[in-house]
């Protein structure tokens, strides 16, 4: 290699190489951020099955409900239906794990990360007692409510209809694999999306 060429390479390495590497890193970071924000999905609603079956649950990711979003006029490429399946509670909040999960659940409810909640009746009573759950009459129509009430499937807490009892044989519940015991389903007060909350309850109840 000629001395002149070698000197130019040394000059480039000493004065430009570091700047070039930094520039490439900054460009790569900018591209990553652009792609991230362009492809970032908006959470339009969500569901939180509390203490689901950890072995048989198959509905554990938001993509499971892409079809549900499409059927209700949302683009799953831009929107997501949030699914929270890692909250496990017992009626005895007497250990650190239980308290941690209870705090996590409270945060989910306060931030409205999920609109719809399912739990076995004893656990659901804790949700209803918290004051976060809506009167189910504000979500379902009067005729459906009357039919469910006659079937003794409305879950009351302090004389307020706070949810609907659902059997594990329900085709929707069975398909998700979330539960093998009866549960109660309900909607949080002032949900992020009333339309999707109603549509989700309709999806569950219409499959019986």
C-alpha positions as CSV (number, residue, x, y, z in Angstrom):
1,X,0.0,0.0,0.0
2,X,1.3,3.4,-1.0
3,X,2.3,5.7,1.9
4,X,-0.1,8.4,0.7
5,X,-3.0,6.0,0.8
6,X,-2.0,4.6,4.2
7,X,-1.7,8.1,5.5
8,X,-5.3,8.9,4.3
9,X,-6.6,5.7,6.0
10,X,-4.9,6.6,9.2
11,X,-6.3,10.2,9.0
12,X,-9.8,8.8,8.3
13,X,-9.6,6.4,11.3
14,X,-8.3,9.0,13.6
15,X,-10.6,11.8,12.7
16,X,-13.8,10.3,11.1
17,X,-14.2,6.7,12.1
18,X,-15.5,7.5,15.6
19,X,-17.9,10.1,14.3
20,X,-19.1,7.7,11.6
21,X,-19.8,4.9,14.1
22,X,-21.7,7.3,16.4
23,X,-23.6,8.6,13.4
24,X,-24.6,5.1,12.3
25,X,-25.7,4.3,15.9
26,X,-27.8,7.5,16.0
27,X,-29.4,6.7,12.6
28,X,-30.1,3.1,13.7
29,X,-31.7,4.4,16.9
30,X,-33.8,6.9,15.0
31,X,-35.0,4.2,12.6
32,X,-35.9,1.9,15.6
33,X,-37.9,4.7,17.3
34,X,-39.7,5.6,14.1
35,X,-40.6,1.9,13.5
36,X,-41.6,1.5,17.1
37,X,-43.9,4.5,17.2
38,X,-45.4,3.8,13.8
39,X,-46.2,0.2,14.7
40,X,-47.2,0.9,18.3
41,X,-50.8,-0.3,18.9
42,X,-53.4,1.6,20.9
43,X,-55.0,-0.4,23.7
44,X,-58.7,0.1,23.2
45,X,-60.0,-2.3,26.0
46,X,-59.0,-5.4,27.7
47,X,-60.0,-8.4,29.9
48,X,-58.5,-9.7,33.1
49,X,-59.4,-13.3,34.1
50,X,-58.2,-13.5,37.7
51,X,-56.5,-16.7,38.8
52,X,-57.0,-18.5,35.5
53,X,-55.9,-22.1,34.9
54,X,-52.1,-21.8,34.4
55,X,-51.9,-25.1,32.5
56,X,-54.9,-25.1,30.1
57,X,-55.3,-21.4,29.4
58,X,-54.8,-20.7,25.6
59,X,-56.2,-17.1,25.5
60,X,-53.1,-15.6,27.0
61,X,-52.1,-13.0,24.4
62,X,-53.8,-10.0,22.8
63,X,-53.6,-11.6,19.3
64,X,-56.2,-14.2,20.5
65,X,-58.8,-11.4,20.3
66,X,-57.8,-9.9,16.9
67,X,-60.9,-11.4,15.3
68,X,-63.1,-9.9,18.0
69,X,-61.6,-6.5,17.3
70,X,-62.2,-6.8,13.6
71,X,-65.8,-7.8,14.1
72,X,-66.3,-4.7,16.1
73,X,-64.7,-2.3,13.7
74,X,-61.2,-2.1,15.0
75,X,-58.0,-2.7,13.1
76,X,-55.8,-5.2,15.0
77,X,-52.8,-3.8,13.2
78,X,-53.4,-0.5,15.0
79,X,-55.4,-1.5,18.1
80,X,-55.0,-4.2,20.7
81,X,-57.3,-5.8,23.2
82,X,-55.2,-6.2,26.3
83,X,-55.2,-9.6,28.1
84,X,-54.0,-9.9,31.7
85,X,-53.6,-13.5,32.8
86,X,-50.9,-13.3,35.5
87,X,-53.0,-12.0,38.4
88,X,-53.6,-14.7,41.0
89,X,-55.6,-14.0,44.1
90,X,-57.1,-16.0,47.0
91,X,-59.7,-14.8,49.5
92,X,-56.9,-14.7,52.1
93,X,-54.6,-11.7,51.5
94,X,-52.3,-12.8,54.3
95,X,-49.0,-13.2,52.5
96,X,-46.6,-11.1,50.5
97,X,-47.4,-12.7,47.2
98,X,-51.2,-12.3,47.7
99,X,-50.7,-8.6,48.7
100,X,-48.4,-8.0,45.7
101,X,-51.0,-9.5,43.3
102,X,-53.8,-7.5,45.0
103,X,-51.8,-4.3,44.5
104,X,-51.1,-5.2,40.9
105,X,-54.8,-5.8,40.3
106,X,-55.7,-2.5,41.9
107,X,-53.3,-0.7,39.6
108,X,-54.8,-2.5,36.5
109,X,-58.3,-1.4,37.6
110,X,-57.3,2.2,38.4
111,X,-55.5,2.7,35.1
112,X,-58.3,0.9,33.2
113,X,-55.9,-1.4,31.6
114,X,-58.8,-3.9,31.4
115,X,-62.5,-3.2,31.3
116,X,-63.8,-6.8,31.8
117,X,-63.0,-9.0,34.8
118,X,-63.7,-12.6,35.5
119,X,-63.2,-14.5,38.8
120,X,-64.6,-17.2,40.9
121,X,-67.5,-15.8,43.0
122,X,-65.5,-15.5,46.3
123,X,-62.8,-13.5,44.6
124,X,-65.3,-11.5,42.6
125,X,-66.9,-10.4,45.8
126,X,-63.6,-8.7,46.7
127,X,-63.8,-6.8,43.4
128,X,-67.4,-5.8,44.0
129,X,-66.6,-4.7,47.5
130,X,-63.8,-2.4,46.1
131,X,-66.4,-0.3,44.4
132,X,-64.8,-0.6,41.0
133,X,-67.4,-2.8,39.4
134,X,-70.3,-1.3,37.4
135,X,-73.9,-2.1,37.8
136,X,-74.3,-4.7,35.1
137,X,-77.6,-3.0,34.1
138,X,-75.6,-0.2,32.6
139,X,-73.9,-2.7,30.2
140,X,-76.5,-5.2,29.1
141,X,-80.0,-4.5,27.8
142,X,-83.1,-4.7,30.0
143,X,-84.5,-7.9,28.4
144,X,-81.2,-9.8,28.7
145,X,-80.9,-8.7,32.3
146,X,-84.4,-9.8,33.1
147,X,-83.8,-13.2,31.6
148,X,-80.6,-13.7,33.5
149,X,-82.1,-12.5,36.7
150,X,-85.0,-15.0,36.3
151,X,-82.3,-17.7,35.8
152,X,-80.6,-16.5,39.1
153,X,-77.5,-15.8,37.2
154,X,-77.1,-12.2,38.2
155,X,-74.5,-11.8,40.9
156,X,-75.6,-9.3,43.5
157,X,-73.4,-7.5,46.0
158,X,-75.1,-5.3,48.5
159,X,-78.2,-5.5,46.4
160,X,-76.4,-4.1,43.4
161,X,-76.2,-6.4,40.3
162,X,-72.5,-6.4,39.8
163,X,-71.9,-9.3,37.4
164,X,-73.2,-12.4,35.6
165,X,-72.5,-16.0,36.6
166,X,-71.0,-18.1,33.9
167,X,-70.6,-21.9,33.8
168,X,-67.3,-23.4,32.8
169,X,-69.2,-25.3,30.1
170,X,-69.9,-22.0,28.4
171,X,-68.3,-22.4,24.9
172,X,-66.3,-19.2,25.2
173,X,-64.9,-20.0,28.7
174,X,-64.2,-23.6,27.6
175,X,-62.4,-22.4,24.5
176,X,-60.1,-20.0,26.4
177,X,-59.2,-22.7,28.9
178,X,-59.3,-20.1,31.7
179,X,-61.6,-21.9,34.2
180,X,-63.0,-25.3,35.1
181,X,-65.3,-23.9,37.8
182,X,-68.2,-21.4,37.6
183,X,-67.1,-17.7,37.5
184,X,-68.6,-14.3,37.5
185,X,-68.0,-11.8,34.7
186,X,-68.4,-8.0,35.0
187,X,-67.3,-4.7,33.8
188,X,-65.4,-1.9,35.6
189,X,-67.1,1.4,36.4
190,X,-66.7,3.8,33.5
191,X,-64.9,1.4,31.2
192,X,-62.5,2.7,28.5
193,X,-64.8,1.3,25.9
194,X,-68.5,0.7,26.7
195,X,-69.1,-0.6,23.2
196,X,-66.4,-3.3,23.4
197,X,-67.4,-4.2,27.0
198,X,-71.0,-4.8,25.8
199,X,-69.7,-6.7,22.8
200,X,-67.5,-8.9,24.9
201,X,-70.3,-9.7,27.4
202,X,-72.5,-10.4,24.4
203,X,-69.8,-12.7,22.9
204,X,-69.7,-14.7,26.1
205,X,-73.4,-14.9,26.9
206,X,-74.5,-15.5,23.3
207,X,-72.5,-18.7,23.1
208,X,-74.6,-20.5,25.7
